[in-house]
């Protein structure tokens, strides 16, 4: 095998393994398969596997313990791939704008592609959110629900993007928890009811309702935080006229 071929195989394996981490398939603390197991699973040589693992370690994605194996360090937040931190209100608005362009389509695809395991994951995330959530836990539990929706789309790019946005989403949700004019219980009830509509649409495999429910939920979340509606520059539902 030439050095070029080895590099290409190593790059492909690196991206595949990293995707498993960023999508949440391999969560923080997970012991990943051994070099021999990975070589067998992906039909590559051990040197190719070793090179991919070195890159993952260099990125801070995994850590190797002598005699024990390699473990995921940072789960969905692994390594340098991330969006910049939120610093002001404009950044929050931009984050919601981006989420509206991503998560609504992910919800629609989830309605089409979801399996029973996906539904169980959604129900579990929904139940966890409703059990004694406080302002500190609000963001992380809400994010877990949205990540479960993205994973149910069975398009890894959605779940990877959500994982990259983890810090921005949690930051925004915590702001909602701290500064919303609604009381904590009222706010929780509102979010739970919106999550319920999303789950129902996905469960009944109604992609348009899933899209609309997610759009309404994110729009309401933005309104709860900002106290006003952010007027879009264009309407997704209107066709774009040819130039």
C-alpha positions as CSV (number, residue, x, y, z in Angstrom):
1,X,0.0,0.0,0.0
2,X,1.4,3.4,-1.0
3,X,1.7,6.2,1.5
4,X,-1.0,8.1,-0.3
5,X,-3.5,5.2,-0.1
6,X,-2.7,4.8,3.6
7,X,-3.3,8.5,4.2
8,X,-6.7,8.4,2.4
9,X,-7.8,5.3,4.3
10,X,-6.7,6.8,7.6
11,X,-8.5,10.1,6.9
12,X,-11.7,8.2,6.0
13,X,-11.5,6.1,9.2
14,X,-10.7,9.2,11.3
15,X,-13.8,11.0,10.0
16,X,-15.9,7.9,10.5
17,X,-14.8,7.5,14.1
18,X,-15.0,11.1,14.9
19,X,-18.6,11.2,13.5
20,X,-19.5,8.4,16.0
21,X,-18.3,10.7,18.8
22,X,-19.9,13.9,17.5
23,X,-23.2,12.3,16.8
24,X,-23.4,10.9,20.3
25,X,-23.1,7.3,19.3
26,X,-19.9,7.1,21.4
27,X,-20.6,9.3,24.4
28,X,-18.1,10.6,26.9
29,X,-16.4,7.8,28.8
30,X,-17.2,5.2,26.2
31,X,-14.4,2.6,25.7
32,X,-13.9,2.4,21.9
33,X,-13.0,-0.9,20.1
34,X,-9.4,-2.0,20.1
35,X,-7.1,-1.5,17.1
36,X,-7.6,-5.1,16.0
37,X,-11.4,-4.8,16.3
38,X,-11.5,-1.5,14.4
39,X,-9.2,-3.0,11.7
40,X,-11.5,-5.9,11.3
41,X,-14.7,-3.8,11.3
42,X,-13.4,-1.4,8.7
43,X,-11.3,-3.8,6.6
44,X,-8.1,-1.8,7.0
45,X,-4.7,-2.5,8.5
46,X,-3.7,-1.8,12.0
47,X,-1.2,1.0,11.0
48,X,-4.2,2.8,9.3
49,X,-6.2,2.4,12.5
50,X,-3.3,3.6,14.6
51,X,-2.8,6.7,12.5
52,X,-6.5,7.6,12.8
53,X,-6.4,7.1,16.6
54,X,-3.4,9.3,16.9
55,X,-5.3,12.1,15.2
56,X,-8.2,11.6,17.5
57,X,-5.9,11.8,20.5
58,X,-4.2,14.9,19.1
59,X,-7.7,16.6,18.8
60,X,-8.5,15.7,22.4
61,X,-11.3,13.4,21.3
62,X,-10.0,10.3,23.0
63,X,-7.5,9.3,25.6
64,X,-5.6,6.0,25.8
65,X,-4.8,4.2,29.0
66,X,-2.1,1.6,28.9
67,X,-3.5,-1.9,29.4
68,X,-7.1,-0.6,29.4
69,X,-7.8,0.9,25.9
70,X,-9.0,4.2,24.5
71,X,-11.9,6.2,25.9
72,X,-13.9,9.1,24.6
73,X,-13.0,12.3,26.4
74,X,-15.5,15.0,25.4
75,X,-18.4,13.4,23.7
76,X,-20.3,15.7,21.3
77,X,-18.1,18.6,22.2
78,X,-14.9,16.9,21.2
79,X,-12.0,18.6,19.6
80,X,-11.6,21.9,17.8
81,X,-14.6,21.8,15.6
82,X,-17.1,24.3,17.1
83,X,-18.8,27.6,16.5
84,X,-17.5,30.7,18.2
85,X,-18.8,31.5,21.7
86,X,-21.9,33.7,22.1
87,X,-20.9,37.2,23.2
88,X,-23.9,39.4,22.8
89,X,-27.6,39.5,21.9
90,X,-26.9,39.6,18.2
91,X,-25.1,36.3,18.5
92,X,-28.1,34.8,20.3
93,X,-30.4,36.0,17.4
94,X,-28.0,34.5,14.8
95,X,-27.9,31.2,16.7
96,X,-31.7,31.0,16.7
97,X,-31.8,32.0,13.0
98,X,-29.4,29.2,12.2
99,X,-31.3,26.7,14.3
100,X,-34.5,27.5,12.5
101,X,-32.9,26.7,9.2
102,X,-31.5,23.4,10.5
103,X,-33.8,21.9,13.1
104,X,-37.1,22.2,11.3
105,X,-35.9,20.1,8.4
106,X,-34.3,17.7,10.9
107,X,-37.6,17.3,12.6
108,X,-39.4,16.7,9.3
109,X,-36.9,14.0,8.3
110,X,-37.2,12.4,11.8
111,X,-40.9,12.1,11.2
112,X,-40.2,10.2,7.9
113,X,-37.3,8.1,9.1
114,X,-37.7,7.5,12.8
115,X,-37.7,4.0,14.2
116,X,-39.0,2.7,17.5
117,X,-35.6,3.2,19.2
118,X,-35.7,6.8,18.1
119,X,-39.1,7.3,19.6
120,X,-38.0,5.7,22.9
121,X,-35.0,8.1,23.0
122,X,-37.3,11.1,22.4
123,X,-39.7,10.0,25.1
124,X,-36.8,9.5,27.5
125,X,-35.4,12.9,26.8
126,X,-38.8,14.5,27.2
127,X,-39.4,12.7,30.5
128,X,-36.0,13.7,31.8
129,X,-36.7,17.3,30.9
130,X,-39.9,17.4,32.9
131,X,-38.5,15.8,36.1
132,X,-37.4,18.5,38.5
133,X,-35.5,20.7,36.0
134,X,-34.1,23.9,37.4
135,X,-32.5,26.9,35.7
136,X,-29.1,25.3,35.8
137,X,-30.2,22.1,34.2
138,X,-32.7,23.7,31.8
139,X,-30.2,24.1,28.9
140,X,-28.6,20.7,29.0
141,X,-31.9,18.8,29.2
142,X,-33.5,20.9,26.5
143,X,-30.4,20.3,24.3
144,X,-30.7,16.5,24.9
145,X,-34.2,16.6,23.5
146,X,-33.2,18.5,20.4
147,X,-30.2,16.3,19.8
148,X,-32.5,13.2,20.0
149,X,-34.7,14.8,17.3
150,X,-31.6,15.4,15.1
151,X,-30.4,11.8,15.6
152,X,-33.9,10.5,14.7
153,X,-33.4,12.1,11.2
154,X,-30.7,9.5,10.5
155,X,-28.7,12.1,8.8
156,X,-25.4,12.4,10.8
157,X,-24.8,15.9,9.6
158,X,-27.8,17.2,11.6
159,X,-26.6,15.5,14.8
160,X,-23.0,16.6,14.2
161,X,-24.1,20.2,13.7
162,X,-26.3,20.1,16.8
163,X,-23.3,18.7,18.8
164,X,-21.1,21.5,17.5
165,X,-23.8,24.0,18.7
166,X,-24.1,22.5,22.1
167,X,-22.5,25.4,24.0
168,X,-24.4,28.1,22.1
169,X,-27.8,26.3,22.6
170,X,-27.3,25.6,26.3
171,X,-26.1,29.2,26.8
172,X,-29.3,30.5,25.1
173,X,-31.6,28.2,27.0
174,X,-30.0,29.2,30.3
175,X,-30.6,32.8,29.5
176,X,-34.2,31.9,28.9
177,X,-34.3,30.2,32.2
178,X,-32.8,33.2,34.0
179,X,-34.4,36.1,32.3
180,X,-37.8,35.0,31.0
181,X,-40.7,37.0,32.3
182,X,-42.6,33.8,32.8
183,X,-42.3,31.9,36.1
184,X,-40.1,28.8,36.1
185,X,-43.0,26.3,36.3
186,X,-45.0,28.2,33.6
187,X,-41.9,28.3,31.4
188,X,-41.3,24.6,31.9
189,X,-44.9,23.8,31.1
190,X,-44.8,25.8,27.9
191,X,-41.6,24.1,26.7
192,X,-42.9,20.7,27.6
193,X,-46.2,21.3,25.7
194,X,-44.2,22.4,22.6
195,X,-41.9,19.3,22.9
196,X,-45.0,17.1,23.1
197,X,-46.3,18.5,19.8
198,X,-43.0,17.8,18.1
199,X,-43.0,14.2,19.5
200,X,-46.6,13.6,18.4
201,X,-45.8,14.7,14.9
202,X,-42.7,12.5,14.7
203,X,-44.6,9.6,16.2
204,X,-47.4,9.8,13.7
205,X,-44.9,10.4,10.9
206,X,-46.4,13.7,9.8
207,X,-43.4,15.6,8.4
208,X,-45.2,18.9,7.8
209,X,-46.6,19.0,11.4
210,X,-43.1,18.1,12.7
211,X,-41.6,20.9,10.7
212,X,-44.2,23.4,11.9
213,X,-44.1,22.3,15.5
214,X,-40.3,22.7,15.6
215,X,-40.6,26.1,13.9
216,X,-43.2,27.2,16.4
217,X,-41.1,25.9,19.4
218,X,-37.9,27.7,18.3
219,X,-39.7,30.9,17.5
220,X,-41.4,30.9,20.9
221,X,-38.1,30.2,22.6
222,X,-36.6,33.1,20.8
223,X,-39.5,35.3,21.8
224,X,-39.3,34.1,25.4
225,X,-35.7,35.2,25.6
226,X,-35.8,38.4,23.6
227,X,-39.3,39.6,24.5
228,X,-40.1,40.4,20.9
229,X,-40.4,38.7,17.5
230,X,-37.4,38.9,15.2
231,X,-38.7,39.7,11.8
232,X,-37.2,37.4,9.2
233,X,-35.6,38.8,6.0
234,X,-37.4,36.2,3.9
235,X,-40.2,33.6,4.3
236,X,-39.1,30.0,3.9
237,X,-42.6,29.0,2.8
238,X,-42.6,31.5,-0.1
239,X,-41.0,30.2,-3.3
240,X,-37.9,32.1,-4.5
241,X,-38.6,33.8,-7.8
242,X,-36.0,33.1,-10.5
243,X,-33.7,36.0,-11.1
